[in-house]
Amino acid sequence: MTDLSAFPITRKWPPRDPSAIQLYSLPTPNGVKVSIMLEEVGLPYDAHLVSFDTQDQMSPEFLSLNPNNKIPAILDPSGPDGQPLPLFESGAILIYLAEKSGKLLPTGPARYEVLQWLMFQMGGVGPMFGQYGFFHAFAGKEIEDPRPRQRYADEAKRLLGVMERQLEGRDWIAGDYSIADIAIAPWLWGARKYYKMDAEVEWGSLTNVPAYLERFLARPAVQRGMEQPPR
């Protein structure tokens, strides 16, 4: 049996199955990326809820794994060379799990097409949608100056336009279903559900992006992954 006791995070969240990948997360657009990936590739995992309500992400145990205090993070008891591997940042985790499983990240030139769209989410969709949500739906909505909210609404609309054009004539963002879709689609779901962005970004004028999100949400592994960790 793998001994993970050297990792302080396991004192706050004891492994139920020490041989499985330990996932520390919350069902947010970033959080569900990893649980969906784990469901898609069939790797066993043990999901632990990191509650923002109780500031779990700021606990010394969580910070020992991710000093940036963000979810998700993982601890793989069977990492490279058979040694445990702690890892944070959702994009890095998606690449790692794809390489570990040999799934959802192609080889050759197609690999780099997938990676560029993964970076598109990490550098554009996530940060811009997140800032839009702050100024539109959360504490930032109290700011009277309309420029921050409009700036991020315009950028979210522009990014949706990029995706709308990319998805013309294709089911998935980079050809076959891949980690790029697992990164992007949860942000479309989350921005609609939590930020109520439809009107400001003219969601109703889009055709390809809504159909893409519908295809994604219909996948059984996606549906399972979006419920992890249980609240």
C-alpha positions in Angstrom: 0.0 0.0 0.0 1.3 3.5 -0.9 2.2 5.6 2.1 1.2 9.2 1.6 1.8 10.3 5.2 4.7 12.4 4.3 2.3 14.9 2.6 0.7 17.2 5.2 -2.5 17.5 3.1 -3.4 13.9 3.9 -3.8 14.8 7.6 -6.7 17.1 6.8 -8.1 14.9 4.0 -7.2 11.3 4.8 -7.1 9.1 1.7 -9.9 6.7 1.5 -8.0 4.7 -1.1 -4.3 5.5 -0.9 -3.6 3.8 -4.2 -5.9 6.2 -6.1 -5.2 9.7 -7.3 -6.1 12.1 -4.6 -8.1 15.0 -6.0 -8.7 18.2 -3.9 -11.3 20.3 -5.6 -14.7 21.9 -5.7 -17.3 21.7 -8.5 -16.4 25.1 -10.2 -15.5 25.6 -13.8 -11.8 25.1 -13.0 -12.5 22.3 -10.5 -14.6 20.0 -12.6 -12.0 20.0 -15.4 -9.9 17.4 -13.5 -12.8 15.3 -12.2 -14.2 15.2 -15.8 -10.8 14.2 -17.1 -10.5 11.4 -14.5 -13.9 10.1 -15.4 -13.2 10.3 -19.1 -9.9 8.3 -19.0 -11.0 5.9 -16.2 -8.2 6.5 -13.7 -9.3 5.7 -10.1 -9.5 8.8 -7.9 -10.4 9.8 -4.4 -12.2 13.2 -4.5 -11.9 15.5 -1.5 -14.0 18.7 -1.1 -12.1 21.9 -0.6 -14.7 24.2 0.9 -14.4 27.9 0.2 -17.0 28.5 2.9 -14.6 27.4 5.6 -11.5 28.7 3.8 -10.1 25.2 3.3 -7.9 26.6 0.4 -6.1 28.8 2.9 -5.3 26.0 5.4 -1.7 25.0 6.0 -2.4 21.5 4.8 -3.8 22.7 1.4 -1.0 25.3 1.0 1.5 22.6 1.5 0.3 21.1 -1.8 -0.6 24.3 -3.7 1.1 27.5 -2.4 -1.2 29.5 -4.7 -4.3 28.4 -2.7 -6.3 27.5 -5.8 -8.3 24.4 -6.7 -7.9 21.9 -8.2 -4.8 20.0 -7.1 -3.9 16.4 -7.1 -1.6 13.9 -5.4 -0.8 10.9 -7.5 0.6 8.0 -5.4 2.0 6.4 -8.6 3.7 9.3 -10.4 6.8 9.2 -12.6 9.3 6.5 -11.6 6.6 5.1 -9.2 7.0 8.0 -6.8 4.1 10.2 -5.5 3.6 13.3 -7.5 1.9 16.5 -6.1 0.6 18.8 -8.8 -1.5 22.0 -9.1 -2.8 24.2 -12.0 -5.6 22.6 -13.9 -3.9 22.9 -17.3 -0.8 21.1 -16.1 -2.9 18.4 -14.4 -4.9 17.8 -17.7 -1.6 17.4 -19.6 -0.2 15.1 -17.0 -3.3 12.9 -16.9 -3.5 12.7 -20.7 0.1 11.6 -20.8 -0.4 9.1 -17.9 -3.4 7.6 -19.5 -2.4 7.9 -23.2 -5.8 9.5 -23.9 -7.3 12.8 -25.1 -4.0 14.4 -26.2 -2.8 13.3 -29.7 0.7 13.0 -30.9 2.4 14.8 -33.8 1.2 18.2 -35.1 -2.3 17.6 -33.6 -0.8 17.6 -30.2 0.1 21.3 -30.5 -3.2 22.2 -31.9 -4.8 20.8 -28.8 -2.3 22.5 -26.6 -2.8 25.9 -28.2 -6.5 25.7 -27.5 -5.8 24.6 -23.9 -3.7 27.7 -23.5 -6.5 29.8 -25.1 -8.7 28.7 -22.2 -6.0 29.2 -19.6 -4.8 32.6 -20.8 -8.1 34.0 -22.2 -11.4 32.3 -21.4 -10.8 31.6 -17.7 -9.3 35.0 -16.7 -11.6 37.1 -18.9 -14.8 35.2 -18.0 -13.8 35.2 -14.4 -13.3 39.0 -14.3 -16.6 39.5 -16.1 -18.3 37.4 -13.4 -16.7 39.5 -10.7 -17.9 42.8 -12.1 -21.3 41.5 -13.3 -22.5 39.0 -10.7 -20.4 39.3 -7.6 -18.8 42.0 -5.4 -17.6 44.1 -8.3 -21.2 44.8 -9.4 -21.3 47.4 -6.7 -18.7 49.5 -8.5 -20.5 52.4 -10.2 -18.0 52.9 -13.0 -19.3 50.8 -15.9 -16.0 50.5 -17.7 -14.6 47.4 -16.0 -17.8 45.4 -16.5 -18.1 46.6 -20.1 -14.4 45.8 -20.8 -14.7 42.2 -19.7 -18.2 41.7 -21.3 -16.7 42.8 -24.6 -13.7 40.5 -24.2 -16.0 37.6 -23.3 -18.1 38.3 -26.4 -14.9 38.5 -28.5 -13.7 35.1 -27.2 -17.0 33.5 -27.9 -16.8 34.8 -31.4 -13.4 33.1 -31.8 -14.9 29.8 -30.6 -18.0 30.3 -32.8 -15.8 30.5 -35.9 -13.5 27.7 -34.8 -16.4 25.3 -34.3 -17.9 25.9 -37.8 -18.2 22.5 -39.4 -16.6 20.6 -36.4 -17.9 19.0 -33.2 -14.9 19.7 -31.0 -12.5 22.7 -30.7 -9.4 21.0 -32.0 -10.7 18.1 -34.1 -11.3 15.1 -32.0 -12.5 15.4 -28.4 -9.6 16.4 -26.2 -8.3 18.0 -23.1 -8.9 21.4 -24.8 -12.6 20.7 -24.7 -12.4 19.6 -21.1 -10.8 22.9 -20.3 -13.0 25.2 -22.3 -16.6 23.8 -22.0 -16.9 24.0 -18.2 -16.2 27.7 -18.4 -19.1 28.1 -20.9 -21.3 26.2 -18.5 -20.2 28.1 -15.4 -20.4 31.5 -17.0 -24.0 30.9 -18.0 -25.0 29.3 -14.7 -23.2 31.6 -12.2 -22.6 34.8 -14.1 -25.8 35.0 -16.1 -23.9 36.3 -19.0 -26.3 35.5 -21.9 -27.7 39.0 -22.5 -24.5 41.0 -22.4 -22.5 38.6 -24.6 -25.4 38.0 -27.0 -25.4 34.2 -26.4 -28.6 33.9 -28.4 -26.9 35.1 -31.5 -24.5 32.1 -31.4 -25.1 28.7 -33.1 -22.0 26.6 -32.9 -21.0 27.4 -29.3 -24.3 26.5 -27.7 -24.5 23.2 -29.7 -20.9 22.5 -28.6 -21.7 23.0 -25.0 -24.8 20.8 -25.4 -22.7 18.0 -26.9 -20.2 18.3 -24.0 -22.8 18.2 -21.3 -24.5 15.1 -22.8 -21.3 13.0 -22.2 -21.8 10.5 -19.3 -18.3 11.1 -18.0 -18.9 14.8 -18.0 -22.1 14.4 -16.0 -20.4 12.2 -13.5 -17.4 14.5 -13.2 -19.4 17.6 -12.6 -20.8 16.1 -9.4 -17.3 15.6 -7.9 -16.4 16.1 -5.2 -19.8 15.7 -3.6 -20.8 18.8 -1.7 
